[in-house]
């Protein structure tokens, strides 16, 4: 068993309160924060590039509801697709 598998098994054996404490500890770690910041910077750079290339749309009251419905429909379809897959 690898060290990572051992850590996962130990974390799974913790009670809920201990799991929450472990999660809080990890999310406050410098490594986690650095990875989150790096991902945020990448996402912002992609967004800026899309804006510069005109890959955006202006939303108003009329098309905002349409967008919300599209997002909801897409999300429901993705969830249904995931449920069809057998658990690993």
C-alpha positions as CSV (number, residue, x, y, z in Angstrom):
1,X,0.0,0.0,0.0
2,X,1.4,3.4,-1.0
3,X,1.8,6.2,1.5
4,X,-1.0,8.1,-0.2
5,X,-3.3,5.1,0.0
6,X,-2.4,4.8,3.7
7,X,-3.2,8.5,4.3
8,X,-6.6,8.2,2.4
9,X,-7.5,5.1,4.5
10,X,-6.5,6.9,7.7
11,X,-8.6,10.0,6.7
12,X,-11.6,7.8,5.9
13,X,-11.4,6.2,9.4
14,X,-11.7,9.6,11.1
15,X,-15.0,10.7,12.5
16,X,-16.7,13.6,10.8
17,X,-15.4,16.3,13.2
18,X,-11.8,15.1,12.6
19,X,-12.3,15.0,8.9
20,X,-13.5,18.6,8.9
21,X,-10.5,19.6,11.0
22,X,-8.2,17.8,8.6
23,X,-9.9,19.6,5.6
24,X,-9.5,23.0,7.3
25,X,-5.8,22.3,8.1
26,X,-5.2,21.3,4.4
27,X,-7.0,24.3,3.0
28,X,-5.0,26.6,5.2
29,X,-1.7,25.1,4.2
30,X,0.7,27.2,2.1
31,X,0.9,24.5,-0.6
32,X,-2.9,24.4,-1.1
33,X,-3.1,28.2,-1.2
34,X,-0.3,28.4,-3.7
35,X,-2.0,25.9,-6.0
36,X,-5.3,27.7,-5.7
37,X,-3.6,31.0,-6.6
38,X,-1.9,29.5,-9.5
39,X,-5.1,28.0,-10.8
40,X,-6.9,31.4,-10.4
41,X,-4.1,33.2,-12.3
42,X,-4.5,30.7,-15.2
43,X,-8.3,31.2,-15.2
44,X,-7.9,35.0,-15.2
45,X,-5.4,34.8,-18.1
46,X,-7.8,32.7,-20.1
47,X,-10.6,35.1,-19.4
48,X,-8.5,38.1,-20.5
49,X,-7.5,36.3,-23.7
50,X,-11.1,35.5,-24.4
51,X,-12.1,39.1,-23.9
52,X,-9.3,40.3,-26.2
53,X,-10.5,37.9,-28.9
54,X,-14.1,39.0,-28.6
55,X,-15.2,35.6,-27.1
56,X,-17.9,36.9,-24.8
57,X,-21.5,37.9,-24.8
58,X,-23.3,40.8,-23.1
59,X,-26.1,39.8,-20.9
60,X,-29.3,41.8,-20.3
61,X,-32.5,40.9,-18.5
62,X,-33.9,39.1,-21.5
63,X,-31.0,36.7,-22.2
64,X,-29.9,36.3,-18.6
65,X,-32.8,34.0,-17.8
66,X,-32.0,32.0,-21.0
67,X,-28.4,31.6,-19.9
68,X,-29.5,30.4,-16.4
69,X,-31.8,27.8,-18.0
70,X,-29.0,26.6,-20.3
71,X,-26.6,26.2,-17.4
72,X,-29.3,24.3,-15.4
73,X,-30.1,22.0,-18.3
74,X,-26.4,21.4,-19.0
75,X,-25.7,20.6,-15.3
76,X,-28.7,18.2,-15.1
77,X,-27.5,16.4,-18.2
78,X,-23.9,16.1,-16.8
79,X,-25.3,14.7,-13.6
80,X,-27.4,12.2,-15.4
81,X,-24.4,11.1,-17.4
82,X,-22.3,10.6,-14.3
83,X,-25.0,8.5,-12.7
84,X,-25.1,6.1,-15.6
85,X,-21.4,5.2,-15.2
86,X,-20.7,2.3,-12.9
87,X,-18.8,3.2,-9.7
88,X,-15.1,2.7,-9.9
